[in-house]
């Protein structure tokens, strides 16, 4: 086994969730594990598709599988499935969730998408330059629940309701998917009356430090707030993948799929 590839334990968990290896018609598809290992190599190194090592097969085959699965929603389905598995075995913490945002510098190759403008492709100019902002929500153990891509100059607070509306996990049996945690922790960037009102409206306790210019005061759990470093550690783990630390994809949907693949690996 080479670096950046799936371990046998990870493959055993993932294999049953993948589409059938052999299609009903036509020639058999290339081995799923080899294709996935090629995508993981690309994710970690940040190299172009054409630079994939020959041991993974033709680069065009791997790229085609990545794009086809993205269009079919398979990456999102796999992400939801590994979350359900974790929730079923009690490894998903619903007591405390964390929110944060991080700036991703966009490479010059990320510009020039044929469809949609820079705003639609989550590209904008911030103090960090031409960039994308990734808004993340993690569960209590530091695993990704959901995320939203916006242009780099967007503030975190307006995206908070979108983060909370996503990230539902379907549990076994009947009933609605589990969506909301007991408590949400964020930094001062999320301190606003609208966010605190959202928490009261949906029964979510909020631990966010107030800004100096805010008139209202209230109790604040500093010890709990210190655990917010878990979401920062999670972001650092994602940025170990160079394909995520720098955005090379022109289309936001493809960059979104890369984050999904890295999140699947983190859950595994």
N, C-alpha and C positions, 0 to 999 in steps of 0.2 A: 504494500500500500504506500502511495506517495503522499507527500504533504498536501494539505488542504482537501483531502478526499474523505468521503464518508467512511466511518468506522463500521465494523460488522454490526455492532449494537444499534447504531443509528440507522443502518440499512434495514435491519429487521423491523424496526418501528415504522419505517417509511414505506417499505415495499408493499404492504397490503393496502395502502392508501392510493397508490399510483394507478393510472389507467391500465387496462390489459396490455401485456407486452406484444401479443400477436393480434393484428387486426383481422376482422372477419374476411376481408378481401384484400388482394394485393400482396406484395412481398412483406415479410416480417420487418417490424421496426427495429432500429438499432437498440442495443441493450440499454435499458433505462439507467442502470447504475453508472455505466461509462459516460453517458450523456450528462448526467447530473454532476459527476466528478469534473467533467470539462467545464461546466458552468461555474462550479465552485472555484476552480482554478482561476477562471477569468474574474470572478467576483473578488477574490483575495488579491490578485496581482494588479488588476486594473488594465490589463493589456488589451489591445484590439482583438476582435474576433479572429482575424487572419493569422494572429501569432499563437494560436492554440497549439500545444504540442501534438505531434502526430499520434501519440499513444491513445488519444481520445477520439481519433477518427477525423473525418473531414470537418473542417470548421463550419462549412455551410450546413451540414446536418445538425450540428449542435445549435447553431443560431436559429435554424428553422424550427427546431423543437421548442426552443425558448419562446419565440414569437407566437407559435401556434398555441402553446399552453397558456400564454398570457391572454391571447384573444378568447380562448375557451374558458378562461377563469379558473384554470386548474391550480395556479399558484395560490390564489385566494382560497380555494377549497382546501388545499393542503394545510395552509396556515390555520384555517378554522378547525380542521380535523385534529391537528396536534394540540391546539388549545383545549378542545373537548376531551382529548385523552388525559391531558394534565389535570383538568378540572375533575374528571371522573376518579382519579387517584388521589385527589386532595392536594395537588401540588400548585394550585392556582389560588392566590390570596385575594379575597374580596374585601378584607377589612380596610386596607389602605391602598390607594392608588396614587401615582405621582404623575405630574404633567411638567413638560419642559419643551424648549425649542432650541434648535441648533442650526447654525448657518453652514451651508455647504457651498464652497467655492465652485463655480461652474467653469469647466474648461472651454476654450474657444470653440472646440468641436461641438459643444452642446447647443450653440446658436444655429439658427437657420432651418427650423422645422417647417415643412411645407404647409401644414395645417395649423390654424390657430396662431395667435400672437404670443408674445412673451408672457403675458398674464395667464393665458390658458395653459401654457407649458411650464408654469411655476418658475419663471425666471424673472429676476428683477435686479436692481442695483441698490445695494445697501452700503454701509460704511466698509464692509468687507469686499466690495466690488460686485462684479457680476455673479449672482448667487441664487441659490434656492434655500428656503427655510423649511426644515422638517420639524413638525410639531408632533411630539410623541406622548403617549400615555402608557405607563408601565404598571404592572401589578406589584404587590408588596415585596416580592422576591427579586424584582428587577428584570422581569421578562416583558417583552413588548405585547401590549394589548391591541393598540391600533395607532395609526399615525396619519397625518395630513400634510400634503405638500403645498406650499404657497411660494410666491415670489419672495426674494430675500428681504425686502423692505417691509413686509407685513408684520404687524405686531401680534403677540401671542394671544392677548385677551379676546379679540373677536373670533378666534378659531376655537376657543374653549368649548362652546356648545356643540360644535361639529365633532370634537374628540369624544365628548360624552355621549353623543347620539350613536357613535359607532362602537365597535368592540363587544357586541353581544355574543354570548356563548350559549349554544343550545345544549341543554342537559338531557340525559336519558329520560324517557317517558314523556308524558304530556306536560303542558305548561309553556309559559312564555320563556324565551331565552333570558338568561341572567345578564344584566347590562350594567347596573349601577353599583359602585362600591359603597361601603359604609362611610368612608372618609376620603377626601381628596386633599393632597398636599402640593403646593406650588410656591414659586418664589414671588417677589414683589411685582413682577411683570403681570401677574394674574390678579393683583389686588384692585378690584373695582366693585362698585355697587351692584352691577348687573350680574357678575359672577357669584357674589354672595347671595343675591336674590335667587339665582338659579339653584344654588345649593339648598336653600330653604324650601323652594318650590318642589324640588324632587327628593327631599329627604336625605340630602348628602351633607355631612358635616365638612366644613372647610377649615383647613389650617394653612393660612397664607398671611405672611407679615404685612401689616399696613404701612402705607407710605407716610412720610412725614407731613405731607400736606393734607392728609385725610383728617376730617373732624372727629369721626367716630373712633372709639377705642373699644377694646374688649379683651377677653382672655386669649392667651396665645401659648400653645404648648411648644416650647423651645426644644425640649428633648425629642419630641416626635418630629419636629422640623429638621433636626440634624440627620434623620434617616433619609432625607431627600437625596443624599449622595448616591443612593442606589440607582436612581434614574440617570444620574450623570455617569456613573460607571457603565451602565448599559449603553449609553451613547458612545462612550469610548470604545467599548467592545465592538460596536458596529463599525466605527471608524477605523478599526484595524483592517477592514476590507477596503482596499484602495478604490474599488469601484464605487463605494459609497462615500468615502472621505472626499473625493472629487467627483463632480458630476460630469460624465462624458456623454450620456444619452441625450439626444435632441428632444425626444418625446417624453413627457412626464409619465405616461403610462408604463414605459419601459423602465424608467428609473424607479418607479413605484414597485414594479415586479422584482427588481433587484433587492429592494429592501425587504420584500416579502420572503424571498429565498433566504436571505441572511437571518430573518426572524425565525423561519422554520428550523434552520440549523441551530439557533440558540435554544429553542424549545426542546429540540432533540437532545 
